[in-house]
């Protein structure tokens, strides 16, 4: 297992904001302690050409030049463009390494799956997984599946990859909830809206069904948007998963014969480091 991580992702914060440096600052040492044999690498920032596969040039320039908040959830930070490029670069390198046969996890922030082609939103500035997907298709992969188990709908990823026949996208998420999308499936997009407080076993069953359908697409690569905010004690949602359920997700990945790369998305409880560790440990057991 290779972990892509750069300490620069701890350098920005906003008081009281749930997408905070502690998410990573507490996870990285736990992961290193539990898995001393894993390799850690610092990612290279995404280039303009790589970002332009998923975003407009106007959007890239806006992220670089804006000096005010993008919306109430998505603050402006000095150098946010550099941090977001680093996070996108980690996803790109994770996907490339997975295609060479090495399972990889991007332990970076900011997350990405809400970022639209022309809009930063939902704590996200560039869409890491969509950028990595389109990079992989440009560099030899023929078919890619995206499994988004973050508790919020991956609206940005959906919008960027919709109707691309070489991509199959699945999102399992609470509905209704932010951002208010993801109620229906269409074309190459499979949405699995889950009502608040849905029993835990039903949530797990839906997640398994979604992954099994993606596998029938026979992708060359599975990219995972791994959010841990479907956890029963996450402060932003009302879902019901427990630590052992995220371990089950990792176990499922360990049993499929498809290259896999995973990028961290959401997850805002104090238990996040343990949830990530349970998932990674089961995946690599």
C-alpha positions as CSV (number, residue, x, y, z in Angstrom):
1,X,0.0,0.0,0.0
2,X,1.2,3.5,-0.9
3,X,-0.2,6.5,0.9
4,X,0.0,9.9,-0.9
5,X,0.3,12.7,1.7
6,X,1.8,16.1,2.0
7,X,2.0,18.1,5.2
8,X,1.0,21.3,3.3
9,X,-2.6,20.1,3.5
10,X,-2.5,21.0,7.3
11,X,-1.6,24.6,6.7
12,X,-5.0,26.2,6.2
13,X,-8.1,26.4,8.4
14,X,-11.2,28.4,9.3
15,X,-12.4,28.6,12.9
16,X,-15.3,26.3,13.5
17,X,-15.2,24.8,10.0
18,X,-15.8,21.0,9.9
19,X,-13.3,20.5,7.1
20,X,-10.3,21.1,9.4
21,X,-6.6,20.1,9.5
22,X,-7.2,17.8,12.4
23,X,-9.0,15.3,10.1
24,X,-5.6,14.6,8.5
25,X,-3.3,15.6,11.4
26,X,-4.7,12.9,13.6
27,X,-5.1,10.2,10.9
28,X,-1.6,10.3,9.5
29,X,0.3,9.3,12.7
30,X,-2.2,6.6,13.5
31,X,-1.8,5.1,10.0
32,X,2.0,5.2,10.2
33,X,2.0,3.6,13.6
34,X,-0.4,0.8,12.6
35,X,1.2,0.1,9.3
36,X,4.9,0.8,9.4
37,X,5.5,-1.2,6.3
38,X,3.4,1.0,4.0
39,X,5.1,3.5,1.7
40,X,4.5,7.2,2.0
41,X,5.0,9.6,-0.9
42,X,4.5,13.3,-1.4
43,X,2.3,14.1,-4.5
44,X,3.2,16.4,-7.3
45,X,0.7,19.3,-7.8
46,X,-1.7,18.9,-10.7
47,X,-0.8,20.9,-13.8
48,X,-3.0,23.2,-15.8
49,X,-3.4,20.5,-18.5
50,X,-4.5,17.9,-15.9
51,X,-7.0,20.3,-14.3
52,X,-8.4,21.4,-17.7
53,X,-9.6,17.9,-18.3
54,X,-12.3,18.4,-15.7
55,X,-12.5,22.2,-15.2
56,X,-12.7,25.3,-17.3
57,X,-9.8,27.7,-17.5
58,X,-12.0,30.4,-16.0
59,X,-12.6,28.2,-12.9
60,X,-8.9,27.5,-12.4
61,X,-8.2,31.2,-12.6
62,X,-11.0,32.0,-10.2
63,X,-9.6,29.6,-7.6
64,X,-6.2,31.2,-8.0
65,X,-7.3,34.9,-7.9
66,X,-10.4,35.1,-5.8
67,X,-10.0,36.8,-2.4
68,X,-13.4,36.2,-0.9
69,X,-15.4,33.1,0.1
70,X,-16.8,31.0,-2.7
71,X,-19.9,30.3,-0.7
72,X,-20.9,29.9,3.0
73,X,-19.4,26.4,3.0
74,X,-16.3,26.9,0.9
75,X,-14.0,29.6,2.3
76,X,-11.3,31.5,0.6
77,X,-7.9,30.7,2.0
78,X,-4.6,32.2,1.0
79,X,-2.9,29.8,-1.4
80,X,-6.0,27.6,-1.6
81,X,-5.2,27.0,-5.3
82,X,-1.8,25.4,-4.4
83,X,-3.4,23.2,-1.7
84,X,-6.1,22.1,-4.1
85,X,-3.6,21.4,-6.8
86,X,-1.7,19.2,-4.4
87,X,-4.8,17.2,-3.5
88,X,-5.7,16.8,-7.1
89,X,-2.2,15.7,-7.9
90,X,-2.3,13.1,-5.2
91,X,-5.4,11.5,-6.8
92,X,-3.8,11.5,-10.2
93,X,-0.7,9.8,-8.9
94,X,-2.8,7.3,-6.9
95,X,-4.7,6.3,-10.0
96,X,-1.6,6.0,-12.1
97,X,0.1,3.8,-9.5
98,X,-3.0,1.6,-9.1
99,X,-3.0,1.0,-12.8
100,X,0.6,-0.3,-12.4
101,X,-0.7,-2.8,-9.8
102,X,-0.1,-0.9,-6.5
103,X,-3.1,-0.2,-4.3
104,X,-3.0,3.5,-3.2
105,X,-4.8,5.9,-0.8
106,X,-4.7,9.7,-1.0
107,X,-4.8,11.1,2.5
108,X,-5.2,14.8,1.5
109,X,-7.4,17.7,1.8
110,X,-9.3,19.6,0.4
111,X,-11.8,17.0,-0.8
112,X,-13.1,17.2,-4.3
113,X,-16.4,15.5,-5.2
114,X,-18.7,18.5,-5.0
115,X,-16.5,20.7,-7.2
116,X,-18.2,21.4,-10.6
117,X,-16.5,22.2,-13.9
118,X,-17.1,25.9,-13.2
119,X,-17.8,26.1,-9.5
120,X,-16.1,25.5,-6.1
121,X,-18.6,24.3,-3.5
122,X,-19.1,22.0,-0.6
123,X,-15.6,22.4,0.8
124,X,-14.2,21.4,-2.6
125,X,-12.2,23.5,-5.1
126,X,-11.0,21.0,-7.8
127,X,-12.6,17.6,-8.3
128,X,-9.8,15.2,-7.4
129,X,-11.4,12.0,-8.5
130,X,-12.9,13.3,-11.7
131,X,-9.5,14.8,-12.7
132,X,-7.8,11.5,-11.9
133,X,-10.4,9.6,-13.9
134,X,-10.0,11.7,-17.0
135,X,-6.2,11.6,-16.7
136,X,-6.3,7.8,-16.5
137,X,-8.5,7.6,-19.6
138,X,-6.0,9.9,-21.4
139,X,-3.1,7.6,-20.5
140,X,-4.2,4.1,-21.4
141,X,-7.2,3.1,-19.3
142,X,-10.3,2.2,-21.4
143,X,-13.0,2.0,-18.8
144,X,-13.2,3.4,-15.3
145,X,-15.7,2.9,-12.5
146,X,-16.1,5.5,-9.7
147,X,-17.5,4.3,-6.3
148,X,-18.5,7.3,-4.1
149,X,-19.6,6.2,-0.7
150,X,-19.3,9.6,0.9
151,X,-22.6,10.4,2.8
152,X,-23.2,13.4,0.5
153,X,-24.0,13.1,-3.2
154,X,-21.0,13.5,-5.5
155,X,-22.7,16.1,-7.6
156,X,-19.6,17.6,-9.0
157,X,-18.2,14.2,-10.1
158,X,-21.6,13.3,-11.6
159,X,-21.8,16.5,-13.6
160,X,-18.3,16.1,-15.0
161,X,-18.5,12.4,-16.0
162,X,-22.1,12.2,-17.0
163,X,-22.8,10.6,-20.4
164,X,-19.1,9.5,-20.8
165,X,-19.5,5.9,-22.0
166,X,-16.1,5.0,-20.7
167,X,-17.0,5.8,-17.1
168,X,-19.6,4.3,-14.8
169,X,-20.4,6.4,-11.7
170,X,-22.2,5.3,-8.5
171,X,-23.0,7.5,-5.5
172,X,-24.5,6.2,-2.2
173,X,-25.7,9.2,-0.1
174,X,-28.2,10.6,2.2
175,X,-31.2,12.2,0.6
176,X,-32.5,14.7,1.3
177,X,-29.3,16.4,2.4
178,X,-26.6,18.8,1.0
179,X,-26.3,19.4,-1.9
180,X,-29.9,18.4,-2.7
181,X,-29.1,16.4,-5.8
182,X,-28.8,12.7,-6.6
183,X,-32.4,11.5,-6.4
184,X,-32.4,9.7,-9.8
185,X,-30.1,7.6,-12.0
186,X,-29.5,8.2,-15.6
187,X,-27.1,7.3,-18.5
188,X,-23.9,6.1,-16.8
189,X,-24.8,7.5,-13.4
190,X,-26.3,5.2,-10.7
191,X,-27.5,7.2,-7.7
192,X,-28.6,5.4,-4.5
193,X,-30.4,8.0,-2.3
194,X,-30.7,6.8,1.3
195,X,-33.2,8.4,3.7
196,X,-32.0,9.7,7.1
197,X,-31.8,7.1,9.8
198,X,-32.2,4.2,7.3
199,X,-31.3,1.0,9.3
200,X,-27.6,0.2,9.1
201,X,-28.0,-3.2,7.5
202,X,-30.0,-1.6,4.6
203,X,-27.3,1.0,4.1
204,X,-24.6,-1.7,3.9
205,X,-26.7,-3.8,1.5
206,X,-27.2,-0.8,-0.8
207,X,-23.5,-0.1,-0.8
208,X,-22.7,-3.7,-1.7
209,X,-25.2,-3.7,-4.5
210,X,-23.7,-0.5,-5.9
211,X,-20.2,-1.9,-6.0
212,X,-21.3,-5.2,-7.5
213,X,-23.0,-3.3,-10.3
214,X,-19.9,-1.3,-11.0
215,X,-17.8,-4.5,-11.2
216,X,-20.1,-5.8,-14.0
217,X,-18.9,-2.7,-16.0
218,X,-15.5,-4.5,-16.1
219,X,-13.4,-1.4,-15.6
220,X,-9.6,-1.3,-15.9
221,X,-9.6,0.8,-12.7
222,X,-11.9,1.5,-9.8
223,X,-11.6,4.9,-8.2
224,X,-13.1,5.4,-4.8
225,X,-14.4,8.6,-3.3
226,X,-14.1,7.5,0.3
227,X,-16.1,9.7,2.6
228,X,-16.7,8.6,6.2
229,X,-19.6,10.9,7.0
230,X,-22.2,8.1,6.8
231,X,-20.9,7.2,10.2
232,X,-23.6,7.1,12.9
233,X,-21.9,9.8,14.9
234,X,-20.9,12.2,12.2
235,X,-22.1,15.7,12.9
236,X,-23.2,16.6,9.4
237,X,-25.6,13.7,8.5
238,X,-28.1,11.3,9.9
239,X,-26.8,8.0,8.6
240,X,-26.1,4.9,10.6
241,X,-22.9,3.1,9.6
242,X,-20.4,1.9,12.2
243,X,-16.7,1.3,12.1
244,X,-17.1,-2.3,11.1
245,X,-19.1,-1.3,8.1
246,X,-16.3,0.7,6.7
247,X,-14.0,-2.3,7.4
248,X,-16.5,-4.3,5.3
249,X,-16.1,-1.9,2.4
250,X,-12.4,-2.4,2.6
251,X,-12.8,-6.2,2.7
252,X,-15.0,-6.0,-0.5
253,X,-12.2,-4.1,-2.3
254,X,-9.7,-6.7,-1.2
255,X,-11.6,-9.4,-3.0
256,X,-12.1,-7.8,-6.4
257,X,-9.6,-8.4,-9.2
258,X,-9.5,-4.8,-10.4
259,X,-6.9,-2.1,-9.6
260,X,-8.1,0.3,-7.0
261,X,-7.2,3.8,-5.9
262,X,-8.9,5.6,-3.1
263,X,-9.1,9.3,-2.3
264,X,-10.4,10.7,1.0
265,X,-13.5,12.9,0.7
266,X,-15.6,13.7,3.8
267,X,-15.9,12.5,7.4
268,X,-16.1,15.0,10.2
269,X,-16.4,13.0,13.5
270,X,-13.6,12.7,16.0
271,X,-13.5,9.0,15.2
272,X,-12.4,9.6,11.6
273,X,-8.8,8.3,12.1
274,X,-10.2,5.0,13.4
275,X,-12.7,4.7,10.6
276,X,-10.0,5.2,8.0
277,X,-7.8,2.7,9.7
278,X,-10.5,0.1,9.8
279,X,-11.2,0.6,6.1
280,X,-7.5,0.5,5.0
281,X,-6.6,-2.4,7.3
282,X,-9.4,-4.6,5.9
283,X,-8.6,-3.6,2.3
284,X,-5.0,-4.6,2.7
285,X,-5.5,-7.7,5.0
